[in-house]
Amino acid sequence: MRYLLYSLFLLLPASCIYAQEKKTDSLSSLKQLAEITVRAGRPLLRQQESGAVINVQSSILTKGSSVLEVLERSPGVYIDRRNSNIALNGKNGVMVMLNGKLLRMSADQLMVFLQGMNAADIEKIELLNTPPAKYDAAGNAGVINIVIKKNRNQGDFSLTGGYGYGEKAAASLNFGRSIRNTGVYGNYSFSHDRTYYDWFARATDNMQLLGAPSSSDFLSLIKPVSNSHNLLLGADVNLSPRTVAGGSISGNISRVADHTINHGEYLLNIGTRYNMDADIRVNNNWDNIGVSLYTEKRIRAGEQLNIDLDYLYYKNNRPSTATSAFVDSAGHTPGTNDTLFAPLQKTFSVSSMQIGVFKMDYSRQLSPGLKIETGVKGTYTNNNSRSRIESFLEGQWVSSSAAVNNIIMKEAIGAAYGSVDAQLHPSLRLSAGIRYEYAHTQMDDLQYKQRISHRESGKFFPGIFLTWKRKETEWNLSYTKRISRPSYNDLASFITYSGPTSVETGNPQLQPTITNNIKLGYNRNGYSLSLLYSLDDAPVARYQLTPNPTGEVIWVSPQNLVFQKNLSLQALLPWKINDWWEMSLGFTGGWRQFKLDFTARPVQKDYLGFNANFSTAVKLPARFALEVSGWYNSAVYDGSKKADPFGALNAGLKKELTKNGGILQLTVTDILRTVRINSYFGTLTEEAFNLKSKVTFHPESGKAQIVKLTWAKTFGAGEQRKQRNRTVEESSRVRK
């Protein structure tokens, strides 16, 4: 089936709906903000100096989709739903922003948040693999910026219902209104999703806990039900002809109830057989709120000062209960660890985070061909995590000392940057900048009154961009340097029960990843090609396998690789066959090399990997339109784990209703039910306890196609306002 999908990628390139934007640089009587007048659909994919732009509303499949599903269809993006990981251009360490602000969420909550966000509310998604110096240096793989729509004197409303393994529902409302010198805007969306996924593992190992080498079969069925509410309210006010101020408040309430049923069979080579059965229920509750204030002062023509203040608060409460049995035919458990194999267990986990951010930017146009920018930024974070696992033994609840955590982390990051944009020649432009970041991080274990980690570092991060443009041809050459600091939970030495023979934990010894990127790009008439080389020093691979210090069980934890090198070709190729048929193709792939030394035997690996996507759109009679799209990921390595290729084929049908009745859209996700991921440990090198395993993961669409019907309607009149290009970037470094 994957070969059929691959053939489709070659034969059916992707739909783009072209647009013409008219930019107005003059001062509006209401706001000092640039505006555009929308005349037609924009191209679905567009290349810019620092990466690609996806104009989300140009796809029929957008209505009824989540933001996570849009990302999954995007060029160069790899979504690992089982491990809650997002990769860009074959690399982990991508940072996700919402309206220019990096989302400080754990990886599992980020996936839930993006799955619960309605794509109908999104204007565009920027895939920035080489951001300039004014952006935070965080994110060795780059930045994904999700921009929410803002409408002035206009709004839209949509309702979605659907079914896959379980029922789906979504609703969203966008509005904007200008009243004299004030503009107000807002967005609300709700998502309900009853879903399903499972994974099956077959493995052999020589684990001392069981007393002898063994083989095992393990099946896990997970049935989550999620409900998510997202709200954004904001206002912009013209205080004077040269000064604009504004602010916004945003919030998210997310509730996910997971029900997991596990069954495992373990056969020892001495003839003993163990059976494992577990029923696990988890409530993952998130409450997030953010407040943002800004002011923009135009000092004189070509000279401007921007100031931003932000406060963000996140709270996660994640209790769980587990009823399990891991016994042989006589009812005996292996080993002597009574706590590990207790039939009743409870987990309590509460974490909270507060973030304060101050940012000031100054820009001045010194001459028609010379512009300078400079700025400073300070970010302070306070994160407190408390968790414990209780086991029911001899009529009472007890906790192992290794399963109790009370960790507080404080971090301060100060940054300053300067950049210059110079038109060296009518066809040649230079943008060069440098950013300095100083980070002070301190992590303490309040339970044992000891310091886990204390780090101070200061580094420079340069960025140089050369652009040569003549007529319809444009060449870009750039160099950038970036960093990915370990996430808070990656560093914390917590213990989370994940199975009878393994636990999840952090790694206080993790080092930050430093990345150097060189990119050469070519653009002509909407077609774009680029060649990107990147060198990562100490990249982080999560969910790797090492033995615990006592040699009893496997630790599943993040580890640093020695290095990773990528040489990638990126292509965006649109075709407009005629007025009613358009296509395009996106491709990212090439040579990859990495080395790791945390396994029993160090290993270096070279391989070829790629990601491809396509879509084709056809206008039909009677106001119908059809879009077919697909994506395909080749085989990939994540540390010592290998994953097989997989892909999906999707379709959408749109009907424009008469008499301003809105539109109806029917979408089908994963028509051929091909999304399944086979991953392997022990094929690249020797793992802990000589473990060899194959894990097959089936998401919901691999079991049943997901069908959704959406009705959407635009109300009011006016122009769509271009999002103010604010670059408030906070570090997305919290992970489950």
Secondary structure by P-SEA (a helix, b strand, c coil): caaaaaaaaacbbbbbbcbbbbbbccccccccbbbbbbccccccccccccbbbbccccccccccccaaaaaaaccccccccccbbbbcccccbbbbbcccccccccaaaaaaaaaacccccccccccccccccccccccccbbbbbbbbbbccccccbbbbbbccbbbbbccccbbbbcccccccbbbbbbbbbcccbbbbbbccccccccccccbbbbbbbbbbbbbbbbbbbcccccccccccccbbbbbbbbbbbbbbbbbbbbcccbbbbbbbbbbbbbbbbbbbbbbbbcccccccccbbbbbbbbbbbbbbbbbbbbbbbbccccccccccccccccbbbbbbbbbbbbbbbbbbbbbcccccbbbbbbbbbbbbbbbbbbbcccccccbbbbbcccbbbbbbbbbbbbcbbbbbbcccccbbbbbbbbbbbbbbbbbccccccccccccbbbbbbbbbbbbbcccbbbbbbccccccccccccccbbbbbccccbbbbbbccbbbbbbbbbbbbbbcccbbbbbbbbbbccccccbbbbbccccccccbbbbbccccccbbbbbbbbbccccccccbbbbbcccccccccccccccccccccccccbbbbbbbccbbbbbbbcccccccccccccccccccccbbbbbbbccccbbbbbbbccccccbbbbbbccccccccccccbbbbbbcccccbbbbbbbbbbbcbbbbbcccccccccccccccc
